[in-house]
Amino acid sequence: MLKVLKNEIDNSIKVCEIFERNSWIDLVNPTTEEIQKVSEICEINSSIILQVLVEKEFPRVKKFGGGTLIVIDVPYMKDKNIKNKYVTYPLGVIICDAGYILTVSLVEHEFLNKFKQNKVENFDVVKREKFLMQILFSSSSAYLFTLDALEVDIHKIEKNTYHSTNNKQLLNFLNIQKSLVYFITSLRANSMVLERLQKEDIISLNKEEKVLLEDAIMENKQCIESCAISREILSSTIDAYGTIISNNLNVIMKFLTGITIVFSVPTMIASFLGMNVPLGNLGESDISFILIVIISFIVSFILACWLKKKNML
């Protein structure tokens, strides 16, 4: 998908039908024809765009003939119905010497829609370096938003774990823990990119843009700390609920064992009295069956009360 966006006079964002200088070109899982068309207009090699369209592309900064490439990892929700629904995908931002800023990704990132809908304060496509800093800051904020969504998922799973006796809920916790590991790894890689932009003269930044970069670095560090804390809490939660599930299973086994003992009494009495031996008056009585049932019930009831008193039932 290819979109060309530009600021209007009233500062609103419009989608252009043709390529114009000082515009934003947004490529989402583009076709070969779209890649070739953009590379010709932006005067860059198509291989630069193809490098970003790899799911495991690592965050980095690269200067090349025709512009500068910045790759960062951004959180993405693949599907609500799958186990590992939160992953990270690379987002490439290319500042072209030809006067364009280009964003490239395999998937459509939700936080970029705020720019497209002009919901970001002081957003101007023409100011490409500032736009880049705003993207870096917003991508870090997207991690915090995703962490909040993960917290909601954790609370939902916790409600179903208190009385659980299988490993399904623990597996859900482990899948969330995997997402947190992905996030921490990606955030640390993004941190290296941000620090390199700050320390090296890769992109010329004015005072305002340097402040935005510092904000993005601080936001990224906060995300790393939040992810680390969430992972530690989740690890403790998994251990605790593993114990709870084991205890729940032990309670059920204890109950079933007690019930088995109680119901074995009537079976034993019936077995003894069913032997081919004389039973005297009890065997000749018309109410012998009722007497045996009553005796069995009384003995079973006394045994059940004793087991309950000993907390064994």
TAMO-V616304 format. One record per residue. PSI is psi in degrees with one decimal (* if undefined). D_CENTER is the distance of its C-alpha to the mean C-alpha in Angstrom with 2 decimals. Layout:
BEGIN
{{PSI;D_CENTER} {PSI;D_CENTER}}
END
This chain:
BEGIN
{{133.2;26.12} {128.2;28.37} {140.9;28.97} {121.1;31.43} {148.9;31.12} {152.6;33.62} {137.5;34.69} {177.1;37.63} {-36.9;40.48} {11.2;38.98} {8.0;35.75} {162.9;33.87} {129.7;31.81} {153.3;33.32} {122.7;32.55} {147.4;35.50} {-24.2;37.14} {162.5;38.50} {129.1;37.38} {146.7;38.63} {153.3;38.70} {36.0;36.46} {168.6;33.85} {121.7;30.13} {119.7;29.33} {116.8;25.83} {120.9;25.09} {113.5;22.14} {58.5;22.40} {158.7;26.16} {168.8;28.99} {-38.3;31.54} {-40.8;34.05} {-40.7;31.83} {-44.7;31.08} {-41.0;34.81} {-46.3;35.82} {-41.1;33.58} {-35.7;34.62} {-42.5;38.25} {-41.0;38.01} {-5.4;36.02} {46.7;38.30} {161.6;35.63} {137.3;35.16} {-23.3;32.84} {-28.7;31.45} {-42.3;29.76} {-41.6;27.70} {-28.3;27.04} {-33.4;25.68} {-26.5;22.65} {44.2;22.05} {127.2;20.64} {-31.9;16.97} {20.1;17.29} {133.2;19.62} {141.8;19.61} {136.4;19.97} {171.3;23.70} {136.2;26.74} {126.9;29.70} {138.7;33.03} {171.9;34.87} {107.1;37.89} {-5.5;37.14} {-163.3;34.28} {134.8;31.30} {129.8;27.82} {122.4;24.75} {128.5;21.46} {160.2;18.18} {136.5;14.51} {139.3;12.49} {147.6;8.79} {137.4;8.67} {111.3;7.32} {-50.5;9.40} {137.2;10.21} {-19.1;9.75} {1.5;11.77} {168.1;10.34} {-58.1;8.74} {74.6;6.31} {-19.3;5.56} {120.3;3.58} {-174.7;6.63} {142.2;9.63} {146.6;12.99} {142.7;16.36} {122.7;18.35} {133.2;22.05} {121.5;24.50} {119.1;28.15} {108.2;30.97} {140.5;33.95} {-19.0;37.51} {-2.8;38.65} {17.8;37.26} {155.0;33.88} {130.5;30.28} {128.1;28.00} {133.2;24.20} {132.5;22.94} {158.7;19.61} {-28.4;18.63} {163.1;16.52} {117.8;17.22} {130.8;15.26} {-38.2;15.25} {-22.8;16.52} {-21.0;19.55} {-27.1;20.72} {-35.6;21.78} {-41.8;24.21} {-30.5;25.41} {6.2;26.10} {42.8;27.78} {7.5;25.71} {129.4;25.59} {135.5;28.59} {35.1;31.31} {127.9;29.61} {119.5;32.19} {-32.1;31.68} {-37.5;34.97} {82.8;33.78} {-41.1;31.58} {-40.5;30.97} {-39.9;30.00} {-42.3;27.69} {-45.5;25.99} {-38.2;25.60} {-36.4;24.14} {-43.1;21.54} {-41.0;20.63} {-44.3;20.43} {-32.6;18.44} {-36.8;15.80} {-39.5;15.36} {-32.0;15.30} {-33.3;12.48} {-43.2;10.28} {-40.5;11.70} {-41.2;11.12} {-35.8;7.35} {-38.7;7.69} {-40.8;9.96} {-37.4;7.86} {-37.4;5.63} {-40.0;9.28} {-42.8;10.49} {-40.1;8.48} {-44.0;9.81} {-37.3;13.19} {-42.0;13.37} {-37.6;12.93} {-39.0;15.43} {-29.6;17.97} {0.0;18.13} {-22.2;18.46} {-40.4;21.71} {16.7;23.95} {149.1;22.03} {10.2;23.98} {176.8;21.72} {5.0;18.74} {-46.8;16.44} {-36.5;14.64} {-37.5;14.54} {-36.6;12.93} {-40.9;10.08} {-42.5;9.88} {-35.7;10.20} {-38.3;7.37} {-38.7;5.04} {-36.4;7.76} {-43.1;7.62} {-41.1;4.56} {-36.3;6.79} {-42.9;9.68} {-43.9;8.99} {-48.0;8.79} {-43.5;11.90} {-44.8;13.70} {-40.3;13.38} {-38.9;14.40} {-37.5;17.31} {-41.0;18.41} {-36.1;18.34} {-38.6;20.36} {-38.6;22.99} {-45.6;23.36} {-42.9;23.85} {-34.5;26.33} {-39.5;28.21} {-33.2;28.63} {-41.0;29.96} {-34.0;32.31} {153.2;33.60} {59.1;35.55} {-43.4;33.43} {134.9;33.27} {120.0;35.94} {140.4;34.53} {-176.8;36.57} {-44.2;36.29} {-41.8;33.91} {-33.8;31.54} {-37.6;31.66} {-42.2;30.71} {-38.1;27.68} {-40.9;26.70} {-39.3;27.13} {-41.4;24.92} {-39.2;22.17} {-43.7;22.64} {-41.9;22.52} {-39.7;19.35} {-42.3;17.70} {-40.0;19.08} {-38.3;17.85} {-41.5;14.23} {-44.6;14.85} {-42.2;16.44} {-42.0;13.84} {-41.3;11.10} {-42.2;13.90} {-44.4;14.89} {-37.9;11.58} {-40.7;11.49} {-43.6;15.15} {-42.0;14.92} {-37.5;12.34} {-43.3;14.76} {-38.2;17.62} {-41.8;16.09} {-43.8;15.63} {-43.0;19.24} {-45.8;20.53} {-24.8;19.22} {-40.5;20.42} {-40.6;23.78} {-45.3;23.65} {-41.0;23.08} {-42.0;25.92} {-40.9;28.13} {-41.0;27.55} {-37.9;28.65} {-38.9;31.62} {-43.1;32.71} {-43.3;32.75} {-37.7;34.69} {-42.8;37.10} {-45.5;37.74} {-37.0;38.37} {-43.5;40.67} {-43.8;42.61} {-39.1;43.04} {-41.8;44.26} {-44.8;46.85} {-43.9;48.04} {-10.1;48.52} {-21.4;50.22} {-52.9;53.19} {-36.7;54.55} {-42.0;54.15} {-43.8;56.18} {-46.0;58.87} {-35.8;59.22} {-44.1;59.45} {-46.7;62.16} {-16.2;64.17} {0.6;63.83} {155.0;65.77} {66.0;69.27} {155.3;71.03} {138.6;73.33} {6.7;71.62} {-141.6;74.87} {-31.4;75.00} {-35.9;71.18} {-21.7;71.43} {-10.9;74.36} {147.8;72.95} {-18.6;71.85} {24.2;68.84} {-39.8;67.73} {-44.1;64.44} {-41.1;63.58} {-42.5;64.56} {-41.4;62.31} {-43.1;59.33} {-44.6;60.02} {-44.2;60.41} {-42.6;57.16} {-42.8;55.31} {-46.0;56.84} {-42.0;56.02} {-40.2;52.41} {-43.7;52.03} {-41.2;53.49} {-41.0;51.20} {-42.2;48.10} {-39.6;49.18} {-43.0;49.71} {-38.4;46.28} {-39.1;44.68} {-35.5;46.72} {6.8;45.53} {39.1;41.87} {7.6;41.78} {*;41.10}}
END
